[in-house]
Amino acid sequence: MMQHGNMMHHGNMMPQGNWQQGNCHGNQVQPVVCPTQYRCHDQFVPREVPFIHPIVNVNRVNTVEIPRHYFTETTRNVMGETLQAQPGFGPGMGGYGPQQGGFGGPGRRQWR
């Protein structure tokens, strides 16, 4: 800012009064007016912009195969060996089994 006398000049305002009389020879010169300059004083105001994010929750049921074993059971009745009874063995005669010498006496195959 330039100051002439008691006046201050702002921007493109023309000075008032006798500013040209400061010249001692009295020659009058036309002032050069420069192009206007603008000073921008920016202010920023926030404004929300919505962003939509769709979400889909998917519940999935997955099948996992695990082995489970089942057993079938059958019973077969087959004929076994025919054995000869020996004295001392049989009902009322001291019992059956290995503690009594087993079936068939010594030298015979033991029952399993």
C-alpha positions as CSV (number, residue, x, y, z in Angstrom):
1,M,0.0,0.0,0.0
2,M,1.2,3.4,-0.8
3,Q,0.5,6.4,1.4
4,H,0.2,10.0,0.0
5,G,-0.6,12.6,2.6
6,N,-3.2,11.2,5.0
7,M,-4.7,8.7,2.5
8,M,-4.0,5.0,2.0
9,H,-4.6,3.4,-1.4
10,H,-6.1,-0.1,-1.6
11,G,-6.2,-2.2,-4.8
12,N,-7.4,-0.2,-7.8
13,M,-8.9,2.8,-6.0
14,M,-7.9,6.1,-7.5
15,P,-6.3,8.5,-5.0
16,Q,-8.3,11.5,-4.0
17,G,-7.2,15.1,-3.6
18,N,-3.9,16.6,-4.5
19,W,-1.5,13.6,-4.9
20,Q,-0.3,15.0,-8.3
21,Q,0.8,18.3,-6.7
22,G,3.8,16.6,-5.1
23,N,5.6,17.2,-8.4
24,C,7.8,20.3,-8.2
25,H,7.6,21.1,-11.9
26,G,3.9,21.0,-12.2
27,N,4.0,18.5,-15.1
28,Q,0.9,16.3,-15.1
29,V,1.5,12.7,-15.9
30,Q,-1.4,10.3,-16.3
31,P,-1.1,7.3,-13.9
32,V,-0.8,3.9,-15.3
33,V,-3.7,1.7,-14.1
34,C,-2.6,-2.0,-13.8
35,P,-5.0,-4.9,-14.3
36,T,-7.1,-5.7,-11.3
37,Q,-5.6,-8.4,-9.0
38,Y,-7.9,-10.6,-7.0
39,R,-7.1,-12.1,-3.7
40,C,-9.2,-15.1,-2.9
41,H,-9.8,-16.0,0.7
42,D,-11.0,-19.6,0.4
43,Q,-13.1,-21.2,3.0
44,F,-13.8,-24.9,3.1
45,V,-17.0,-26.4,4.4
46,P,-17.2,-30.2,4.8
47,R,-20.0,-32.0,3.0
48,E,-20.6,-35.7,3.5
49,V,-20.8,-37.9,0.5
50,P,-22.4,-41.3,1.2
51,F,-20.6,-44.4,0.1
52,I,-22.8,-47.5,0.2
53,H,-21.1,-50.8,0.8
54,P,-23.6,-53.7,0.5
55,I,-22.8,-56.7,2.5
56,V,-24.5,-60.1,2.1
57,N,-24.1,-62.6,5.0
58,V,-24.3,-66.1,3.6
59,N,-24.8,-69.0,6.0
60,R,-23.5,-72.2,4.4
61,V,-24.0,-75.8,5.7
62,N,-21.2,-78.0,4.4
63,T,-21.5,-81.8,4.7
64,V,-18.3,-83.6,5.8
65,E,-18.4,-87.4,5.4
66,I,-16.9,-89.3,8.2
67,P,-16.8,-93.1,8.4
68,R,-19.1,-94.9,10.8
69,H,-18.7,-98.6,10.9
70,Y,-21.6,-101.0,11.4
71,F,-21.0,-104.7,11.8
72,T,-23.5,-107.4,10.9
73,E,-23.3,-110.6,13.0
74,T,-24.6,-114.0,12.2
75,T,-24.5,-117.3,14.1
76,R,-23.9,-120.7,12.5
77,N,-24.4,-124.0,14.2
78,V,-22.1,-126.7,12.9
79,M,-21.4,-130.2,14.0
80,G,-18.2,-130.7,15.9
81,E,-16.2,-133.9,16.7
82,T,-17.9,-136.9,18.2
83,L,-16.0,-138.0,21.3
84,Q,-16.2,-141.2,23.3
85,A,-17.1,-140.9,27.0
86,Q,-14.6,-142.2,29.5
87,P,-15.2,-143.5,33.0
88,G,-15.1,-140.7,35.6
89,F,-16.3,-138.0,33.2
90,G,-19.9,-136.9,32.7
91,P,-22.7,-135.6,34.8
92,G,-22.4,-136.7,38.4
93,M,-19.0,-138.2,37.9
94,G,-16.6,-135.5,38.9
95,G,-17.4,-132.8,36.2
96,Y,-16.0,-131.8,32.9
97,G,-13.0,-129.6,31.9
98,P,-9.2,-129.3,32.1
99,Q,-9.0,-129.3,35.8
100,Q,-10.3,-132.9,35.7
101,G,-8.0,-134.0,32.9
102,G,-10.1,-132.6,30.1
103,F,-12.2,-134.5,27.6
104,G,-10.8,-137.8,26.2
105,G,-8.1,-138.2,28.8
106,P,-4.3,-137.9,28.2
107,G,-3.1,-137.8,24.6
108,R,-6.3,-136.4,23.3
109,R,-6.7,-132.9,22.0
110,Q,-7.9,-130.4,24.7
111,W,-11.2,-128.5,24.1
112,R,-10.7,-124.9,23.3
